Amino acid sequence: MQDLNNKSEQEQLAAVKNDSFAIQYITNPSETVQLAAVEQDSFAIEYIKNPSEAVQLEAVRRFKHIISFIKNPSETVKLAAQAK
């Protein structure tokens, strides 16, 4: 996979929509790109260094057991994972 760090956000979005695991080739993805990746596959969160709470919530909403891949989830995320 090519280095996606020097690509525009639109190019990064296209890459993660095509393959959610392309997120691992983006050092500091925007929240929009992070969300697009976890919307494609919750397991992409494993490759996001510091996912925002919104990204964590989206991943947990899609697959509650993904919480085990989130380092230091917030209380809100923990509650969302338990709510299902």
N, CA, C and O atoms as a GROMACS GRO file, in nm:
protein
  336
    1MET      N    1   0.086  -0.119   0.000
    1MET     CA    2   0.000   0.000   0.000
    1MET      C    3   0.089   0.123   0.000
    1MET      O    4   0.192   0.127   0.067
    2GLN      N    5   0.048   0.220  -0.074
    2GLN     CA    6   0.126   0.343  -0.082
    2GLN      C    7   0.111   0.427   0.044
    2GLN      O    8   0.015   0.410   0.120
    3ASP      N    9   0.205   0.517   0.065
    3ASP     CA   10   0.199   0.609   0.178
    3ASP      C   11   0.083   0.706   0.154
    3ASP      O   12   0.078   0.773   0.051
    4LEU      N   13  -0.008   0.711   0.247
    4LEU     CA   14  -0.126   0.796   0.230
    4LEU      C   15  -0.114   0.927   0.307
    4LEU      O   16  -0.206   1.008   0.304
    5ASN      N   17  -0.002   0.948   0.375
    5ASN     CA   18   0.012   1.068   0.458
    5ASN      C   19   0.014   1.197   0.378
    5ASN      O   20  -0.033   1.300   0.427
    6ASN      N   21   0.066   1.193   0.257
    6ASN     CA   22   0.075   1.316   0.177
    6ASN      C   23  -0.043   1.332   0.083
    6ASN      O   24  -0.040   1.415  -0.009
    7LYS      N   25  -0.147   1.254   0.106
    7LYS     CA   26  -0.267   1.262   0.022
    7LYS      C   27  -0.369   1.354   0.087
    7LYS      O   28  -0.366   1.377   0.208
    8SER      N   29  -0.458   1.406   0.007
    8SER     CA   30  -0.565   1.492   0.060
    8SER      C   31  -0.662   1.408   0.143
    8SER      O   32  -0.663   1.285   0.134
    9GLU      N   33  -0.741   1.475   0.222
    9GLU     CA   34  -0.840   1.403   0.303
    9GLU      C   35  -0.935   1.324   0.213
    9GLU      O   36  -0.974   1.212   0.246
   10GLN      N   37  -0.972   1.382   0.099
   10GLN     CA   38  -1.061   1.312   0.006
   10GLN      C   39  -0.997   1.185  -0.047
   10GLN      O   40  -1.064   1.083  -0.061
   11GLU      N   41  -0.867   1.190  -0.076
   11GLU     CA   42  -0.797   1.071  -0.123
   11GLU      C   43  -0.785   0.967  -0.012
   11GLU      O   44  -0.796   0.847  -0.037
   12GLN      N   45  -0.763   1.014   0.110
   12GLN     CA   46  -0.758   0.922   0.224
   12GLN      C   47  -0.894   0.857   0.246
   12GLN      O   48  -0.902   0.737   0.273
   13LEU      N   49  -1.000   0.936   0.236
   13LEU     CA   50  -1.136   0.882   0.250
   13LEU      C   51  -1.164   0.774   0.144
   13LEU      O   52  -1.218   0.668   0.175
   14ALA      N   53  -1.126   0.803   0.022
   14ALA     CA   54  -1.147   0.706  -0.085
   14ALA      C   55  -1.071   0.577  -0.055
   14ALA      O   56  -1.121   0.467  -0.079
   15ALA      N   57  -0.949   0.591  -0.004
   15ALA     CA   58  -0.867   0.473   0.027
   15ALA      C   59  -0.931   0.388   0.136
   15ALA      O   60  -0.937   0.266   0.123
   16VAL      N   61  -0.978   0.450   0.245
   16VAL     CA   62  -1.036   0.370   0.354
   16VAL      C   63  -1.175   0.318   0.319
   16VAL      O   64  -1.218   0.216   0.373
   17LYS      N   65  -1.245   0.386   0.230
   17LYS     CA   66  -1.374   0.332   0.186
   17LYS      C   67  -1.355   0.210   0.097
   17LYS      O   68  -1.439   0.121   0.093
   18ASN      N   69  -1.244   0.208   0.026
   18ASN     CA   70  -1.209   0.094  -0.057
   18ASN      C   71  -1.156  -0.022   0.028
   18ASN      O   72  -1.186  -0.138   0.002
   19ASP      N   73  -1.077   0.012   0.128
   19ASP     CA   74  -1.016  -0.087   0.217
   19ASP      C   75  -0.997  -0.021   0.353
   19ASP      O   76  -0.906   0.060   0.371
   20SER      N   77  -1.082  -0.056   0.448
   20SER     CA   78  -1.079   0.010   0.580
   20SER      C   79  -0.943   0.000   0.648
   20SER      O   80  -0.906   0.087   0.726
   21PHE      N   81  -0.869  -0.106   0.618
   21PHE     CA   82  -0.739  -0.125   0.684
   21PHE      C   83  -0.630  -0.037   0.624
   21PHE      O   84  -0.516  -0.039   0.671
   22ALA      N   85  -0.662   0.041   0.521
   22ALA     CA   86  -0.568   0.140   0.468
   22ALA      C   87  -0.540   0.247   0.573
   22ALA      O   88  -0.442   0.320   0.563
   23ILE      N   89  -0.627   0.256   0.674
   23ILE     CA   90  -0.608   0.354   0.782
   23ILE      C   91  -0.472   0.337   0.848
   23ILE      O   92  -0.417   0.434   0.901
   24GLN      N   93  -0.418   0.218   0.847
   24GLN     CA   94  -0.289   0.194   0.912
   24GLN      C   95  -0.175   0.266   0.841
   24GLN      O   96  -0.066   0.279   0.898
   25TYR      N   97  -0.197   0.313   0.720
   25TYR     CA   98  -0.094   0.383   0.645
   25TYR      C   99  -0.107   0.535   0.656
   25TYR      O  100  -0.040   0.610   0.585
   26ILE      N  101  -0.196   0.579   0.745
   26ILE     CA  102  -0.216   0.723   0.766
   26ILE      C  103  -0.176   0.752   0.911
   26ILE      O  104  -0.239   0.703   1.004
   27THR      N  105  -0.073   0.833   0.928
   27THR     CA  106  -0.019   0.859   1.062
   27THR      C  107  -0.116   0.932   1.152
   27THR      O  108  -0.133   0.894   1.268
   28ASN      N  109  -0.180   1.035   1.102
   28ASN     CA  110  -0.270   1.115   1.185
   28ASN      C  111  -0.400   1.142   1.109
   28ASN      O  112  -0.424   1.254   1.064
   29PRO      N  113  -0.484   1.038   1.094
   29PRO     CA  114  -0.606   1.056   1.016
   29PRO      C  115  -0.706   1.149   1.085
   29PRO      O  116  -0.716   1.150   1.207
   30SER      N  117  -0.777   1.225   1.005
   30SER     CA  118  -0.882   1.312   1.060
   30SER      C  119  -0.994   1.225   1.118
   30SER      O  120  -1.003   1.106   1.088
   31GLU      N  121  -1.077   1.287   1.199
   31GLU     CA  122  -1.189   1.212   1.256
   31GLU      C  123  -1.281   1.160   1.145
   31GLU      O  124  -1.336   1.051   1.157
   32THR      N  125  -1.296   1.236   1.040
   32THR     CA  126  -1.380   1.194   0.927
   32THR      C  127  -1.326   1.065   0.865
   32THR      O  128  -1.402   0.973   0.834
   33VAL      N  129  -1.195   1.060   0.846
   33VAL     CA  130  -1.131   0.942   0.788
   33VAL      C  131  -1.141   0.825   0.885
   33VAL      O  132  -1.166   0.712   0.843
   34GLN      N  133  -1.121   0.852   1.014
   34GLN     CA  134  -1.134   0.746   1.115
   34GLN      C  135  -1.274   0.686   1.113
   34GLN      O  136  -1.291   0.564   1.114
   35LEU      N  137  -1.374   0.773   1.110
   35LEU     CA  138  -1.514   0.725   1.108
   35LEU      C  139  -1.543   0.642   0.984
   35LEU      O  140  -1.610   0.539   0.991
   36ALA      N  141  -1.493   0.687   0.871
   36ALA     CA  142  -1.515   0.613   0.746
   36ALA      C  143  -1.455   0.473   0.757
   36ALA      O  144  -1.514   0.376   0.708
   37ALA      N  145  -1.339   0.462   0.819
   37ALA     CA  146  -1.273   0.332   0.833
   37ALA      C  147  -1.354   0.239   0.922
   37ALA      O  148  -1.378   0.124   0.885
   38VAL      N  149  -1.398   0.287   1.039
   38VAL     CA  150  -1.472   0.197   1.129
   38VAL      C  151  -1.614   0.170   1.080
   38VAL      O  152  -1.674   0.069   1.117
   39GLU      N  153  -1.667   0.258   0.996
   39GLU     CA  154  -1.797   0.231   0.936
   39GLU      C  155  -1.786   0.115   0.837
   39GLU      O  156  -1.880   0.038   0.821
   40GLN      N  157  -1.672   0.102   0.773
   40GLN     CA  158  -1.648  -0.009   0.680
   40GLN      C  159  -1.623  -0.138   0.758
   40GLN      O  160  -1.676  -0.244   0.724
   41ASP      N  161  -1.541  -0.128   0.863
   41ASP     CA  162  -1.506  -0.246   0.943
   41ASP      C  163  -1.462  -0.200   1.081
   41ASP      O  164  -1.361  -0.131   1.094
   42SER      N  165  -1.536  -0.237   1.182
   42SER     CA  166  -1.505  -0.195   1.320
   42SER      C  167  -1.363  -0.229   1.361
   42SER      O  168  -1.303  -0.158   1.441
   43PHE      N  169  -1.310  -0.337   1.308
   43PHE     CA  170  -1.175  -0.380   1.347
   43PHE      C  171  -1.066  -0.285   1.299
   43PHE      O  172  -0.951  -0.296   1.342
   44ALA      N  173  -1.099  -0.193   1.211
   44ALA     CA  174  -1.001  -0.093   1.167
   44ALA      C  175  -0.956  -0.006   1.283
   44ALA      O  176  -0.849   0.055   1.278
   45ILE      N  177  -1.037   0.000   1.389
   45ILE     CA  178  -1.001   0.082   1.505
   45ILE      C  179  -0.868   0.036   1.566
   45ILE      O  180  -0.799   0.114   1.632
   46GLU      N  181  -0.835  -0.087   1.544
   46GLU     CA  182  -0.708  -0.141   1.597
   46GLU      C  183  -0.588  -0.066   1.539
   46GLU      O  184  -0.482  -0.064   1.602
   47TYR      N  185  -0.603  -0.004   1.424
   47TYR     CA  186  -0.493   0.066   1.358
   47TYR      C  187  -0.498   0.217   1.376
   47TYR      O  188  -0.417   0.290   1.317
   48ILE      N  189  -0.592   0.264   1.457
   48ILE     CA  190  -0.602   0.408   1.482
   48ILE      C  191  -0.539   0.436   1.618
   48ILE      O  192  -0.585   0.385   1.720
   49LYS      N  193  -0.434   0.517   1.617
   49LYS     CA  194  -0.355   0.537   1.738
   49LYS      C  195  -0.438   0.597   1.852
   49LYS      O  196  -0.438   0.542   1.962
   50ASN      N  197  -0.505   0.706   1.828
   50ASN     CA  198  -0.586   0.771   1.931
   50ASN      C  199  -0.725   0.802   1.876
   50ASN      O  200  -0.755   0.917   1.844
   51PRO      N  201  -0.809   0.700   1.866
   51PRO     CA  202  -0.942   0.726   1.810
   51PRO      C  203  -1.023   0.819   1.899
   51PRO      O  204  -1.021   0.806   2.021
   52SER      N  205  -1.093   0.911   1.838
   52SER     CA  206  -1.177   1.002   1.914
   52SER      C  207  -1.291   0.923   1.980
   52SER      O  208  -1.317   0.809   1.944
   53GLU      N  209  -1.356   0.985   2.075
   53GLU     CA  210  -1.467   0.917   2.141
   53GLU      C  211  -1.578   0.884   2.041
   53GLU      O  212  -1.640   0.778   2.050
   54ALA      N  213  -1.602   0.974   1.947
   54ALA     CA  214  -1.705   0.949   1.845
   54ALA      C  215  -1.670   0.825   1.763
   54ALA      O  216  -1.759   0.746   1.729
   55VAL      N  217  -1.544   0.809   1.731
   55VAL     CA  218  -1.499   0.693   1.653
   55VAL      C  219  -1.514   0.566   1.737
   55VAL      O  220  -1.558   0.463   1.688
   56GLN      N  221  -1.475   0.576   1.863
   56GLN     CA  222  -1.490   0.461   1.953
   56GLN      C  223  -1.637   0.421   1.965
   56GLN      O  224  -1.670   0.302   1.959
   57LEU      N  225  -1.724   0.518   1.982
   57LEU     CA  226  -1.867   0.490   1.995
   57LEU      C  227  -1.923   0.424   1.868
   57LEU      O  228  -2.003   0.331   1.876
   58GLU      N  229  -1.880   0.474   1.754
   58GLU     CA  230  -1.928   0.415   1.627
   58GLU      C  231  -1.882   0.270   1.615
   58GLU      O  232  -1.960   0.184   1.574
   59ALA      N  233  -1.759   0.243   1.650
   59ALA     CA  234  -1.707   0.106   1.641
   59ALA      C  235  -1.783   0.014   1.736
   59ALA      O  236  -1.821  -0.097   1.698
   60VAL      N  237  -1.805   0.059   1.858
   60VAL     CA  238  -1.876  -0.021   1.960
   60VAL      C  239  -2.022  -0.038   1.921
   60VAL      O  240  -2.082  -0.144   1.945
   61ARG      N  241  -2.080   0.065   1.861
   61ARG     CA  242  -2.220   0.056   1.817
   61ARG      C  243  -2.234  -0.054   1.711
   61ARG      O  244  -2.335  -0.125   1.707
   62ARG      N  245  -2.135  -0.068   1.628
   62ARG     CA  246  -2.140  -0.168   1.521
   62ARG      C  247  -2.106  -0.309   1.571
   62ARG      O  248  -2.160  -0.408   1.521
   63PHE      N  249  -2.015  -0.317   1.669
   63PHE     CA  250  -1.974  -0.447   1.722
   63PHE      C  251  -1.924  -0.427   1.864
   63PHE      O  252  -1.810  -0.383   1.884
   64LYS      N  253  -2.007  -0.459   1.963
   64LYS     CA  254  -1.976  -0.425   2.102
   64LYS      C  255  -1.846  -0.487   2.152
   64LYS      O  256  -1.781  -0.429   2.239
   65HIS      N  257  -1.808  -0.601   2.103
   65HIS     CA  258  -1.688  -0.668   2.152
   65HIS      C  259  -1.559  -0.600   2.105
   65HIS      O  260  -1.450  -0.635   2.150
   66ILE      N  261  -1.573  -0.504   2.015
   66ILE     CA  262  -1.456  -0.431   1.967
   66ILE      C  263  -1.393  -0.349   2.080
   66ILE      O  264  -1.279  -0.304   2.068
   67ILE      N  265  -1.466  -0.330   2.187
   67ILE     CA  266  -1.413  -0.253   2.300
   67ILE      C  267  -1.281  -0.311   2.350
   67ILE      O  268  -1.198  -0.238   2.405
   68SER      N  269  -1.261  -0.440   2.333
   68SER     CA  270  -1.136  -0.501   2.379
   68SER      C  271  -1.015  -0.451   2.299
   68SER      O  272  -0.901  -0.470   2.342
   69PHE      N  273  -1.039  -0.388   2.184
   69PHE     CA  274  -0.930  -0.333   2.103
   69PHE      C  275  -0.905  -0.185   2.130
   69PHE      O  276  -0.814  -0.126   2.073
   70ILE      N  277  -0.986  -0.126   2.218
   70ILE     CA  278  -0.975   0.018   2.246
   70ILE      C  279  -0.899   0.038   2.376
   70ILE      O  280  -0.940  -0.011   2.481
   71LYS      N  281  -0.788   0.111   2.367
   71LYS     CA  282  -0.709   0.141   2.487
   71LYS      C  283  -0.777   0.255   2.561
   71LYS      O  284  -0.808   0.359   2.502
   72ASN      N  285  -0.800   0.236   2.688
   72ASN     CA  286  -0.859   0.339   2.774
   72ASN      C  287  -0.990   0.397   2.721
   72ASN      O  288  -1.000   0.518   2.702
   73PRO      N  289  -1.091   0.312   2.697
   73PRO     CA  290  -1.219   0.366   2.650
   73PRO      C  291  -1.283   0.452   2.759
   73PRO      O  292  -1.268   0.425   2.878
   74SER      N  293  -1.353   0.555   2.718
   74SER     CA  294  -1.421   0.642   2.814
   74SER      C  295  -1.538   0.566   2.878
   74SER      O  296  -1.578   0.460   2.831
   75GLU      N  297  -1.590   0.622   2.984
   75GLU     CA  298  -1.706   0.562   3.051
   75GLU      C  299  -1.824   0.554   2.955
   75GLU      O  300  -1.900   0.456   2.955
   76THR      N  301  -1.840   0.656   2.873
   76THR     CA  302  -1.949   0.658   2.775
   76THR      C  303  -1.937   0.540   2.679
   76THR      O  304  -2.036   0.475   2.646
   77VAL      N  305  -1.815   0.513   2.635
   77VAL     CA  306  -1.792   0.402   2.542
   77VAL      C  307  -1.817   0.269   2.612
   77VAL      O  308  -1.876   0.178   2.554
   78LYS      N  309  -1.772   0.257   2.736
   78LYS     CA  310  -1.795   0.135   2.813
   78LYS      C  311  -1.945   0.110   2.830
   78LYS      O  312  -1.992  -0.002   2.813
   79LEU      N  313  -2.018   0.215   2.863
   79LEU     CA  314  -2.163   0.200   2.879
   79LEU      C  315  -2.231   0.161   2.748
   79LEU      O  316  -2.323   0.080   2.746
   80ALA      N  317  -2.184   0.221   2.639
   80ALA     CA  318  -2.242   0.187   2.507
   80ALA      C  319  -2.218   0.041   2.473
   80ALA      O  320  -2.304  -0.024   2.415
   81ALA      N  321  -2.102  -0.010   2.509
   81ALA     CA  322  -2.071  -0.151   2.481
   81ALA      C  323  -2.157  -0.244   2.565
   81ALA      O  324  -2.192  -0.354   2.521
   82GLN      N  325  -2.191  -0.202   2.686
   82GLN     CA  326  -2.274  -0.284   2.774
   82GLN      C  327  -2.421  -0.276   2.740
   82GLN      O  328  -2.498  -0.366   2.773
   83ALA      N  329  -2.461  -0.168   2.674
   83ALA     CA  330  -2.603  -0.143   2.647
   83ALA      C  331  -2.664  -0.238   2.546
   83ALA      O  332  -2.786  -0.256   2.545
   84LYS      N  333  -2.584  -0.298   2.464
   84LYS     CA  334  -2.639  -0.385   2.358
   84LYS      C  335  -2.690  -0.515   2.414
   84LYS      O  336  -2.739  -0.599   2.340
   0.00000   0.00000   0.00000
